Amino acid sequence: MPTNTLLIYALAWVGLSIVGILNGMLRVYTYGRLLPELRAHQLSTLTGILLFGLFTWLLNRRWPIASAGQAVTIGLLWLALTVAFEFLFGHYVIGHPWSRLLHDYNLGAGRVWALVLLWVAVAPYVMFRLTP
């Protein structure tokens, strides 16, 4: 992978984070006030996946991913950055206990955050495959 492409997509992760923050704000200030917390979490997961997909699609149109391997590398990079940010920032900066951070990973309880992480990891590959 050319260094420029890796750097562009590493920096683009900051944009991905901003999209995630905006999605969370949308939930908190709109439908999160009307829905039970679990349903708001699930809807936010869906809107996050859609917004991340749009962001990735637009990014790939501007800076096309050159190969499947490059797409996989970008996805794994984004996944690692997202998980590291969530746990390191969430625990050491915000002060959330580990149990709270792990709470959204409980699929059995309807917590579907892991689907967002899965999408972050595969979205670059999906967009690469969708690009003619």
C-alpha positions in Angstrom: 0.0 0.0 0.0 1.5 3.4 -0.9 2.3 5.5 2.1 0.1 8.3 0.9 -3.0 6.1 0.7 -2.4 4.6 4.2 -1.8 8.1 5.6 -5.0 9.5 3.8 -7.1 6.7 5.2 -5.5 6.9 8.7 -6.3 10.6 8.8 -9.8 9.8 7.4 -10.4 7.8 10.5 -10.6 11.2 12.3 -13.5 12.1 10.0 -15.1 8.7 10.7 -14.9 9.5 14.4 -16.5 12.9 13.9 -19.3 11.1 12.0 -19.7 8.8 15.0 -19.9 11.7 17.4 -22.5 13.4 15.3 -24.5 10.2 15.1 -24.4 10.0 18.9 -25.5 13.6 19.2 -28.4 12.9 16.9 -29.5 10.1 19.1 -29.1 12.0 22.4 -30.9 15.1 21.2 -33.7 13.6 19.0 -35.0 10.1 19.0 -33.1 9.1 22.2 -35.5 11.2 24.1 -38.5 9.4 22.7 -37.4 5.7 22.6 -36.3 3.3 25.3 -32.5 3.4 25.7 -32.0 -0.1 24.1 -34.1 0.8 21.1 -32.3 4.2 20.7 -28.9 2.3 20.9 -30.1 -0.1 18.2 -31.4 2.7 16.0 -28.1 4.6 16.5 -26.2 1.5 15.5 -28.2 1.4 12.2 -27.8 5.1 11.5 -24.1 4.8 12.3 -23.6 2.0 9.9 -25.4 3.9 7.2 -23.5 7.1 7.8 -20.1 5.3 8.0 -21.0 3.6 4.8 -21.7 6.9 3.1 -18.5 8.4 4.5 -16.5 5.4 3.2 -18.1 5.5 -0.2 -17.4 9.2 -0.6 -13.8 8.7 0.6 -13.3 5.9 -1.9 -14.7 8.0 -4.7 -12.1 10.7 -3.9 -9.2 8.4 -3.1 -9.9 5.1 -4.7 -8.8 1.9 -2.9 -6.4 0.2 -5.3 -6.8 -3.5 -4.2 -8.6 -5.9 -2.0 -5.5 -6.2 0.2 -5.4 -2.4 0.5 -9.1 -2.4 1.5 -8.5 -5.1 4.2 -5.5 -3.2 5.6 -7.6 0.0 5.8 -10.5 -1.8 7.5 -8.2 -3.4 10.0 -6.5 -0.1 10.7 -9.9 1.6 11.3 -11.0 -1.2 13.5 -7.8 -1.1 15.6 -8.0 2.7 15.9 -11.7 2.6 16.8 -11.3 0.0 19.5 -8.2 1.6 20.9 -9.9 5.0 21.1 -13.1 3.6 22.6 -11.3 1.7 25.4 -8.3 4.0 26.0 -10.1 7.3 25.8 -13.3 5.9 27.4 -11.4 4.5 30.4 -8.4 6.7 31.0 -9.8 10.1 29.9 -13.6 9.9 30.6 -13.1 7.5 33.5 -15.7 4.8 32.5 -15.2 1.5 34.2 -14.3 -1.5 31.9 -17.6 -3.1 32.7 -19.4 -0.1 31.2 -17.2 -0.1 28.1 -17.9 -3.8 27.6 -21.6 -3.4 28.1 -22.3 -2.5 24.5 -20.7 -5.8 23.3 -23.4 -8.0 24.9 -25.3 -9.2 21.8 -27.5 -11.4 23.9 -28.8 -8.3 25.7 -29.6 -6.6 22.3 -26.5 -4.5 22.4 -25.4 -4.3 18.8 -22.3 -2.0 18.9 -20.2 -4.9 17.7 -22.0 -4.6 14.3 -20.6 -1.1 14.0 -17.1 -2.4 14.5 -17.7 -5.2 12.0 -18.9 -2.6 9.5 -16.0 -0.3 10.1 -13.7 -3.2 9.4 -15.4 -4.4 6.2 -16.7 -1.2 4.7 -13.5 -0.3 2.8 -13.5 -3.7 1.2 -17.2 -3.5 0.4 -16.8 -0.1 -1.2 -13.7 -1.3 -3.1 -15.8 -4.2 -4.5 -18.7 -1.9 -5.4 -16.5 0.5 -7.3 -16.4 -0.3 -11.0 
